[in-house]
Amino acid sequence: MTYGENGSVIGPQNLPTTSAAPGVWSLGEIAESVRDGIWPAPFRGWFATWNPGIYTDTGDASSNPQIALDSSDNIYISCSTRDSSASMYTGAIAKVQSNGNGLVNNNRFDIESGGTQESIRLMGLEAAGTNLYISGDQMDGTGYAWRAKLNSSYAVQWFGDTAGDEQYVQSGQNTYANTDMKLYVSPDEVSAIHVYYGYLTAFSSYNAIMMPIDPATGFNMNPTTSSTNYYPVEIYAYPTSMGGYINGAGMNNGRFAYMSRAYSNSYGGYNVQYGEVDDGIYSGWAGMQSARMTPTGSGGSFAGVYANSPKIGPYRATGTPGEYYWNGLLDVVGGTYNGTLYISKWDPYTGGYSGWSLGYRYAVNAADSPATPTMFNCDSAPINDSTDTYTYFISRDNGSTPTQNYLFKHDVANQANVWQRKILIYKTADGYSGTNNAYFRKLAIDSSDEFIYGIAAINTNGTDQQECVVFKLPVDGDGSGTYTVGDYTIVYEASTATGTAGDILTFTTGADGQNQATHTSSGTLTQTVTQPTATWTKG
Amino acid sequence: MASDYYYTSGDKAGQLKPGARPETNSDDVATGLPEGIPPQPDDHESTPYRYDPVAGAWVKLID
């Protein structure tokens, strides 16, 4: 046996970690393993900052970050970057070395109309196979949503729809996107749903559309263009002027689901509307199972109890019934469980719209923070490992001075927390006591379930920054410590949010939605990809 | 595994069975704003806002 591999124990291999060396070790072996860096095992993850190097004047900033791993675990990151003096946005995409030592490449993604640069935000990044699917909106003039497919060399495979490159919910009306209302693509690249939102004159409000498209062409699958039964769906409020937005969505190889903080006069104001459908939205609204819930406790009243920005993440099992399963993540506002972060599994296949169970809620512990947080917020969807054994999610508290994020490894089936860690990010020179926020908009996990990845836009000491923070962290929770990453300090250590198992959801019907009939595509746009010099700093 | 809620085979696989879908208010659309909600900002047709029930105000969704 090679020393350091099994601590003089014959049997299954015991590998040292950063915090433990199982087995029986001689003093000589300990000395040798410490000398050679075998134990304590070096931290295998990393924290880093990325400045895409596009707009770099004082006041310029990055936002809407995304992260995705392709089928070979290549790491891609993206964001919008803003030129504050010109009020101009454009997109950035980069590929990161797995060891975090640097970038493989760094790219600026521009969209032009008639040869003039458009002010566009890149807000969605999905990797499937070896392809990248990106989406966003345009901010100057009448806003529109856009979508594109790139190959691994960033060459544009398609952009927009057969009827036009600019996507509108209604002709001539402003249409936008964000990091939840974006292009979703199934891992097998068979299906895609483009979610965006825009102004509907009949409703006097902004409403989200869920548009099934063909990921091979980018074309929408609406009957007007392909003579099938795939219909786009919109959701709206009651009354309609309150608007209809999607706060979270997800898809796997068979199904698509969404969640929304929704307003309805009939149900006491705000609640949560959610829905689930096949990944092509066959039969449109009539084929979608959509309903309402409130996180108020069994039999509780709907009045005034909702989730502020509910998210939903798919299970990764294929076929029936695994592809029907979802994890919902709710940041509860109002009622008995105000401020808690609640996760629950939805099995619509067995239980229909009320088939939610295995609930578990976390309450923020003010003692974990230098500030006095009272609530959790949701900024990104929960993700599952490849066997749907563990679920990972991240949540931001409301401490403000500073705000911290909390990363959870959770066992849904056994209603148990595995570990939890808090992440504090601030500029070293400014300290953490000012307004500090990090917005983690997406998580990812590699194919071997070894590491989870995240990316955040940051506001430190009250100022939006040009850098995004990127992390790669081992799934065993190792690596607690304080990391210096360029100008920033990142503290990653155990947290103590209080966990409690129990189902707290109450359900009803009465969801508001319909097939979307006013959407249009128009215009011709061109795209360019260039390679600015980025600044990447690993801690 | 059979489901009470979805067809699992044939050309309707993945679609909801009759009666499994919750009813909706699709045919009962009310416009306007609820009582107690302030008017939308004047530029709401060009700039998206969303009502924040905690702040009690319309919050701009883009910079």
Interface residues (C-beta under 8 A of the other chain):
Chain A: R82 M139 G143 Q173 N174 Y176 N178 Y197 Y199 A202 F203 S204 S205 Y206 Y236 Y238 P239 T240 S241 M242 G243 Y245 G254 R255 Y263 S264 N265 S266 G269 Y270 D278 Y282 S283 W285 A286 G287 M288 Q289 S290 A291 Y306 N308 T320 P321 Y324 V333 P348 Y349 T350 G351 G352 Y353 T509 G510 A511 D512 G513 Q514
Chain B: M1 S3 D4 Y5 Y6 T8 G14 Q15 L16 A20 R21 P22 E23 T24 N25 S26 D28 V29 A30 T31 G32 L33 P34 I37 Q40 H44 E45 S46 T47 P48 Y49 R50 Y51 P53 V54 L61 I62 D63
